[in-house]
Amino acid sequence: MAKLTLNAEKEVIAKAKQLAEERGISVSAMFSQFIEMLAARHSRRRGLAPITRRLRGVARVLPDRSDRELFEEAVMARVRR
């Protein structure tokens, strides 16, 4: 395994150590997980159209509604106009 040295503010280092301890892992392992998560998210977004990437997160969807229900409501609202 390669070694990497990072510089950060003391407060950030303290937070990182606390978070890692709460998770029962090392700061290095937590950093690796974080980078893997960012890389996975980035590769998922790369396949999206530019407008979709820009609009991600604009609307909030309640977890008790299915995509189908939301789609049907949108269609019905458009028909009612």
Summary of the structure (lengths in Angstrom):
residues: 81
radius of gyration: 20.5
end to end distance: 61.5
largest distance: 61.7
contacts: 127
relative contact order: 0.06
helix: 67%
strand: 0%
